[in-house]
């Protein structure tokens, strides 16, 4: 399942790694404090050293930088992670040159991306503003490239370890966000260096922590991941984002129920002990939260809004979804063109009389399916759904096929991630732009790579 990596030996290697870590942390601090140039210098130099000396470790740098959201340029829109993506491509090229490889593997999902790109291009031809379609098409193309790159470089890394690395990077950010949330007495929505994408990034880390907690045979390691998962939950509470919190609730329940049946099948008695500990921890959190009722009062107020669709963000989202349906009904086949949803008022001036449009003008539909339904029509939305369903089916296939204890944490975690990525396209912002497109590419490639590695080891 795991492929070893030559990361260097001796004191020189340890010294080099220590220096790289120091520069990465310093660069992150400088970028977050808007000292962009100095931060980029601090991060780019060790990143280049890392890529040249150990190109197979570049995906770890990629994961580290996914949690840093900083735009470098407004027009054309360039993100810091875009530069990291270029570095990862360079790492793959170096790895192939060093190991004399000539073949680039393609995960099966690439066909679905090509189909979606074709539909997006056709839709762009009939778009209200063709120039606005360029960036969305480029973003989907970059996501496909990242999937292919990570899929090809992943045999040289340990899948289990890079998932663990993602989890602990998320936990560190969650603890940071929780600290500032408590210092503000619950009055701030804290997202940290990942910006508004943190809740989605952390949401995807929760199944990893939960799967490792339930399926680690070592009680000590299980406890460590349990505490890490609790830290993630508090980090999500600090963002006061309801969608991700509700998502980890139902996905966590699915993982627990599936684990119960799987444990009975493979006779993993230790799982029942983990689940009892999980129940105890949940009850303790319910008892502790009232002690901090003042701090979490604003969070509770946001959840109370869910019962009143006439106000708050539910009201705003209903306006966005209504706009999506209006544009789709008027353009059912080709949509209004990729990137054109943000200027829907120019196509349908009567939308300006919707009071909510004052607050949501220029935003996405906050529902990826409806967003693509509006911009690319029925064929684009169906192609998008099929694409993410393919990823979910791959993760489900891993869970259904492999019953040994060694692979259970990995396949259970990827199953949870697959559940989240697929089902949230129907009620959350989406995975096709910004930092989310890069993290989706990472998990799609890791899932495909895991399937390949497990199948090759079974032969």
N, C-alpha and C positions, 0 to 999 in steps of 0.2 A: 504493500500500500504506500509506503513511504520510500522516497528515493533520497539517498544521502547527498549532502552538499559539502564541497570542500571550501570551508570558510577561513582557512588559514590557521596556522598553529603557532604556538610560542608567544613570547612576550611582545614581539613586534606586532603580531596580528591583534593581540588584545589592546595594545596601545593605539593602533590605527582605528579600531572599532570605537574605543573610548573617545578619541578626538572627533570622529564623525558624529557620534551621539551628541557631544557638547555643541558642535556647530549646528546640528539640526535643531536642538532645543533653543539655542540662542537665536537662530534664524526665525523660528516659529514665534518667539516672543517679539522680535522686532517687526515681523509682518503684522501680527495681531495689533501692535501699538502703532500701526500705520507708518512705520519706518521701512517702506517697501524696498527701496534700493539696497539698503544695508542688509535687510533680511534676506533678499534674494541672493546676494553675494555669499552670505554665511551658509545658505542652504545649497546653492548650486555647486560651489567648489567641492564640498564633501560628497555631494551626490554624483558628480562626475568621477571623483576618485573611486567611489563605491561601484559605479557602473563599469569602469575600466578594469578595476582589480577583481571584482566579483559580480559580473553581470547577472548571475542567477539570483542574487539577493535584491535586485532592483524592485521586484514586486513588493517587498517590505517597505521600501521608500514610497512607493505608490500608495500603499494603504495608509502610511503615516500622513501623507499629504492630502488624502481625501478629506481629512478632518480640518483642513485649512481652506476656508472660502474667502478668496480675495480677488476681485476683478482687477486686471492690469490695464484694461482698455475698454472704453465704452462702445466705440464704433470703429472697426468691427469688434464685437464682444469677445474679449480674450480673458480667460481665467488663469490663475496660477497653476491649477491642475493641468491645464493644457500643455504647459511647458514640461511638467512631470511626465505627461503622456508621451511627449517626444523623446524624453530621456529613456522611457521604458522601451520604446521602439528601437532606440539605439542599443539598448542592452540585449534585445533579442538578436539584432544583427551581429553584435560582437560574439554572443554565445554561439551562433551558428558558424561564424568564421573560425572561432577557436576550436570547435568540435567538428569542423568540416561537414556540417549538415547542409543539405540542399533542398530538403522537402519541408514545406510549411503545411502543417495539418489544419484541416478545416472542421470545426464542430458542425454537427448537422443543422444547428439553428441558423447558420449563416444564410441558408436558402430563404428562410422566413424574413430575414432582414432585407435581402435583395428584393423580395416581393414587396415589402413595405416601402422601400426606397423608390421602386418603380411607380407605385401608386402615388406617392408623394410628389414625384416629378410630374406625373400626368396631371395631378391636381394643381400643381404650381402653374402649369400652362394656362389654366382657366382662372387663376387667382385674381382677386381684386387688385392686389399689389404684388407683382412677381418678386420684387426685390426683398420683400419680407419673408419669402419662402426659402431664400438661400441659406440663412442661418439654421433653421430647423433641419433642413436636408443635410447640411454639413454635420450637425450634431449627431444625427442618427448614423451617418457614415463613420464618424469618429468612434462612436460607441461600438460599431461592428469591428473596426480595426482593433480597438482595445480588447475585445473578446478574443479575436484571433491571436493577438500578441500574448495575452495572459495564458490562453489555452496551450500555446506552443512553448512557453517558458516554464509552465507549471510542472512538467516532469522533472525539472531540475531543482525543485523546492519540495519541502515537506508540506503536503496539503493540511495536515492536522496542525502543524505549527503556524502556518500563515493564518488559519482561522483563529487560532488562539491569540495571535498577534493582533488581529483586527479587534477581537473582543477586549483585550486589555488596553488598547489605545482608546477604545470607546469608553471603558470604565474610567480611565484617567480623566478624560474630558468631562464625564458625568460627575465625578467627584468635584472637579473645579467648578462646574456650573452649580452644583448643589450648595457648595460653600458660599458663593455669592448670592444665591437665592435666600439662604438662611440669614446672611448678613443684612439683606434688604428687608428682612421680616416678611418675606413672601410678596412684596409689592412689585418685584421686577420679574419679567420673563427673561430668563438667562439662557443664551444659546452658545456662548463661547466662541472660539475661533472658527467653528464650523458654520456659524451664522444660522439662518433659518433652516438649514438642512440637517442640523444636529438631531432633531427628533426622529427623522427618517433613518439616519445613520445608526443611531442608538437602538431604534426599534429592530433593526436587522441583527444587532448584536445579541439581543435578549435570547433568541432561540439557541444560539451557540452556548451561552452561559447555562441555560436551563438543561440543554442536552448533556453538557459536560457534568453538571451537578447530579443529574439523575443516573447517568451511565458510567461514571467513574467508579471503579471497584475500590480504589483507595479512598477511605473516609476522609483523610486529611485534604487531598486534592479536591474532593467533592465539596467540602466545606469552603475552601478558598473560592471556588467558582460560584458557590451559593452567595457568599458575601459580595462578590463582584456583580452578580445579577441584581442584588438588592441595590447596590450603588447605581446601576443603570436605571432602575425604576425611579429612584429619587432624582437622578439627572433628568429623566423625562418629565417628572412632576415639576421640575424647575422651569421647564419650557412652557408649562401650562397648556400644552397641545393635547387636545382631547382625542383626536383621531388615532395617533400612535399609541396612546395609553389603552384605549379600548381595543385596539388591534392586538397588542401583546397579551391582553386578557383572554380573548377568544383563541388566539393561536397557542398560548400557553396551555389552555384547557385541552386543546386537541393533542398537543404533545404529551401531556400527562396521561390522557385516556389511552392513546396509542401505546405509550410505554408500559402501561399496566398489562395490556394484552400481549405485547411483545415479550415482556419479562416472563409471563406464564409460559409462553411458547418455548423459550430457550432456557427456562428455569434459572433465571437470574434473580436469586432471592434478595440480593442486596438492594435491588430497585425498590422493593416495598419499604425498606428502611428509609431510603431517600425521600420517598413520597410522604411518609409520615413526618419526616423532618420538614418537608415543604409545607405541609398543612400546619404544622406548629409555627413555622416562621410567618405564614400568612396571618394566622390568628394574632401573633405578637404584633405584627405591623398594624393590624386593625385596632389593637389596644393602645398602641403608641401614638398613632396619628391624632386622636382626640387631645392628647397632651399638648400638641402643637397646633391646636385648632385656630389660633390667631394667625399663625404663619400661613396655614393652608386655607384660610377663609376665602381668599381671592380665587384660588384654584377651585374650591367648592362652588363658588358663584358661577364660574365658567361652565362647570358641569350642569348646574341648575338651568342654564340657558338652553340646554338640549331639549327641555320640555316645552319651550316657547319659540316656535319657528318665526314669530313675528318680530324678533329682535336679535341682536348679537350676530355672531358669525354664521349661524344657521340661516338667518335671513339673507345675509350677503351671499352665501353659497347657493341658496335657492335662486337668487337673481342670476348668478353665473350659469347655473344649470339651465335655467329658462332661456337664457340667451343662446346657449349651445343648441337647444332643441329648435329654437326659431330659425337659426341659420341652417341647421340640417334639413328641416322641413322645406325650406326654400331652395336648398342645394343638395338633394339627397345622394347624388351620384359622385360628384367631384368635390363637394364642400366649397368653402370660400377660399381655400388655399392655405398651405402651411404658414404659420406665423401671422395670419390675418385675423385671428380671433380677437386679438388685442385692440383692433380698430373696428370692431363690429358696429359701433355707433355711426361710423361713416357710411356703412352699407344700409343700416336700418335706423334712420334718425329718430324714430319714435322711441327707441330704447333710451334715449337721453331723458325721457320723462319718468323713467323708473328711478325712484328716490335712491335705491341702493347703488345705482351706477355711479353716483358721486364718489363712492368709496371703493368700488371695484374696477373702475375704468383702467384698462391697460394690464389687467391681471389675466392669468390663465383660467381655465374653467374649474380648477381645483377638483377635477374628475377626469383622469386621463382618457377614459373611454369616450366620454362626452366631448372632450376637447378634440380628439381625432375625428369623432363623428361630425363635428362642426367644420373642421378644417379640411378633411380628406374624404368625407362622405362615408357611406355604408361600407364600401370595400376597404377603405383605409382602416376604419374602426375594427372590422372583422379580422383583417390581417394583423393588426396590433394585438388583438385578443388571442389569436392563434399563436402568435410569437411567444407571448408570455405563458400561454397554456403549455406550449412545448417545453419550456423551461420547467414548469411545475411538474409535468409528466415525467421528465427525466429524474427530478428529485424524488418523486413518488415511486418510480421504478427502482431506484436505489434502495429505498426503504422497504419495499415489498420483496426484493430479491435476496438481500443479504441479511442473514440472521446471526452472524458471529458477533461476539461481544466487542471485539477489537474495532470493528467499523461502526458500531451502533452510535457512538457520540457524533461521528462525522455525518452519517446519513440522516440521523434524526435532526441535527442542526440544519443541514441543507434542505430537508423537508420543510422545517419551520420557515426558513427564509423563502423557499418557493411558495409556500402558502401566502406569506405576506406580500411578496412582489406581485403575484397574480391577482389576488382578490382586492388589493388596495387600488388597482387601476380603476375600480368602479366607485371609489368614494374618496380617494386622496389625490394629491396634486400630480404625481406621476414620476416616471423613471427615465424620461427621454431627454432631459436637459439639465444643465448645471451639474453640481456635484452628484446629484442622484443618478445621472446617466453613467457616471464613472463607477459608482459603487454597484449599480445594477450590472454593468459589464463585468466587474470583478466576480460577483457571485454567479452569474450565468456561466462564465468561463471556468470557475472553480467547480461548479456542478458538473459541467461537461467533462472536465479533466478528471474529476473523481470517478465518473462512470467509466472513462477510458482506463484509468489505472486499476480499478477493481476488476474490470473485465479481463484486462491483460494478465493480472495475477491469478485469475481463475482458470486461465487456459493452460 
